[in-house]
Amino acid sequence: MKKVKAGKIRELSAAEMDKRSAEIREELFKLRFQHATGQLENPVRMRTLRRELARVLTVKHEQAAAAAKPAGKAG
């Protein structure tokens, strides 16, 4: 369970980030069910995934904001 850095996420394309966020959301969904039924073996994994999802969404929003910023205007 290795921590994914934001720099690695920035190297991904928009489609890859969308795919990764969908995978994380699906895994979190499954882990929530395991937690509710008492079958969750590693509760720290939920926190790790939530933070990784936040990193992916943050980078995605940063890139969207940078793209929306008017190009060519200085100062």
VEXKOL-197985 format. One record per residue: chain; x, y, z of N, C-alpha, C in turn. Coordinates in pm, whole numbers. Example, Ala and Ser with C-alpha at 12.3 -4.5 7.8 and 13.67 -1.06 7.14 Angstrom:
BEGIN
  c    n_c1    n_c2    n_c3   ca_c1   ca_c2   ca_c3    c_c1    c_c2    c_c3
  A    1319    -569     780    1230    -450     780    1320    -330     780
  A    1285    -225     708    1367    -106     714    1290       3     787
//
This chain:
BEGIN
  c    n_c1    n_c2    n_c3   ca_c1   ca_c2   ca_c3    c_c1    c_c2    c_c3
  A      85    -117       0       0       0       0      90     124       0
  A     132     163    -119     225     274    -132     149     404    -156
  A     193     510     -91     130     640    -106     160     697    -244
  A      57     744    -312      74     802    -444      92     953    -428
  A     201    1004    -483     232    1146    -472     157    1224    -579
  A     134    1351    -552      63    1438    -647     142    1453    -776
  A     274    1449    -769     357    1459    -889     330    1346    -986
  A     310    1227    -935     278    1112   -1021     139    1129   -1083
  A      47    1185   -1006     -88    1206   -1056     -88    1312   -1166
  A      -4    1415   -1152       3    1520   -1253      51    1467   -1388
  A     122    1355   -1388     171    1295   -1511      60    1224   -1588
  A     -53    1197   -1523    -163    1126   -1586    -243    1220   -1676
  A    -306    1162   -1778    -396    1240   -1863    -530    1257   -1790
  A    -614    1342   -1843    -745    1366   -1782    -828    1238   -1779
  A    -822    1161   -1887    -898    1036   -1893    -846     936   -1790
  A    -714     931   -1773    -656     839   -1675    -694     880   -1534
  A    -700    1012   -1508    -741    1059   -1375    -887    1025   -1349
  A    -972    1039   -1451   -1113    1002   -1435   -1125     853   -1405
  A   -1049     773   -1477   -1052     628   -1456   -1005     593   -1315
  A    -895     657   -1272    -841     629   -1138    -939     671   -1029
  A   -1003     787   -1044   -1100     830    -942   -1219     735    -937
  A   -1263     684   -1051   -1373     587   -1053   -1332     457    -983
  A   -1208     412   -1007   -1159     291    -940   -1153     310    -789
  A   -1106     425    -746   -1095     453    -602   -1234     456    -540
  A   -1329     524    -607   -1465     532    -554   -1528     393    -541
  A   -1504     307    -640   -1559     172    -636   -1499      93    -520
  A   -1368     105    -502   -1303      33    -393   -1351      85    -257
  A   -1368     216    -245   -1420     273    -120   -1560     221     -91
  A   -1642     212    -195   -1777     159    -180   -1773      18    -121
  A   -1688     -66    -175   -1675    -203    -127   -1623    -207      16
  A   -1527    -120      46   -1471    -118     182   -1574     -71     284
  A   -1661      22     245   -1766      68     337   -1861     -47     371
  A   -1894    -129     273   -1978    -245     300   -1908    -343     393
  A   -1781    -368     369   -1706    -458     457   -1701    -402     598
  A   -1685    -272     610   -1679    -208     741   -1814    -223     814
  A   -1923    -203     740   -2056    -211     800   -2089    -353     846
  A   -2037    -453     777   -2066    -591     815   -1962    -650     908
  A   -1860    -571     942   -1759    -618    1036   -1654    -708     973
  A   -1641    -705     843   -1546    -792     774   -1421    -718     726
  A   -1410    -591     758   -1297    -510     711   -1170    -548     786
  A   -1068    -589     711    -944    -634     772    -848    -517     798
  A    -846    -418     707    -751    -308     719    -825    -175     710
  A    -869    -120     824    -945       5     821    -863     126     775
  A    -733     117     782    -648     228     738    -656     246     587
  A    -689     139     516    -700     145     370    -808     245     327
  A    -916     256     406   -1022     352     373    -968     495     377
  A    -893     528     479    -837     662     491    -739     689     379
  A    -656     590     348    -558     605     241    -626     632     107
  A    -732     558      80    -804     577     -46    -875     712     -52
  A    -932     754      60    -998     886      61    -898     997      31
  A    -781     986      88    -678    1086      64    -626    1082     -79
  A    -612     962    -134    -567     950    -273    -673    1009    -367
  A    -800     984    -338    -907    1043    -419    -902    1195    -411
  A    -877    1247    -294    -866    1392    -278    -750    1447    -360
  A    -639    1375    -363    -524    1419    -443    -558    1422    -591
  A    -625    1317    -638    -662    1310    -780    -756    1425    -814
  A    -856    1448    -731    -952    1555    -759    -887    1692    -750
  A    -795    1710    -657    -725    1838    -645    -644    1869    -769
  A    -568    1771    -817    -487    1791    -938    -578    1818   -1057
  A    -688    1746   -1064    -783    1765   -1174    -839    1907   -1173
  A    -874    1958   -1055    -927    2093   -1043    -820    2198   -1071
  A    -697    2171   -1029    -587    2263   -1059    -568    2276   -1210
  A    -572    2163   -1279    -553    2166   -1424    -670    2234   -1493
  A    -791    2217   -1443    -908    2282   -1500    -899    2434   -1480
  A    -853    2475   -1362    -839    2618   -1334    -731    2681   -1420
  A    -624    2607   -1441    -515    2658   -1525    -561    2670   -1670
  A    -643    2578   -1716    -693    2582   -1853    -795    2695   -1871
  A    -868    2728   -1765    -970    2832   -1773    -909    2972   -1763
  A    -789    2981   -1709    -724    3109   -1694    -694    3165   -1833
  A    -723    3293   -1857    -697    3349   -1989    -549    3349   -2023
  A    -517    3290   -2135    -378    3280   -2178    -335    3410   -2243
  A    -210    3448   -2222    -155    3565   -2289    -168    3694   -2211
  A    -244    3695   -2103    -256    3817   -2023    -148    3817   -1917
  A     -67    3918   -1917      41    3930   -1818       9    4042   -1723
  A      34    4015   -1593      27    4112   -1487     -97    4183   -1477
//
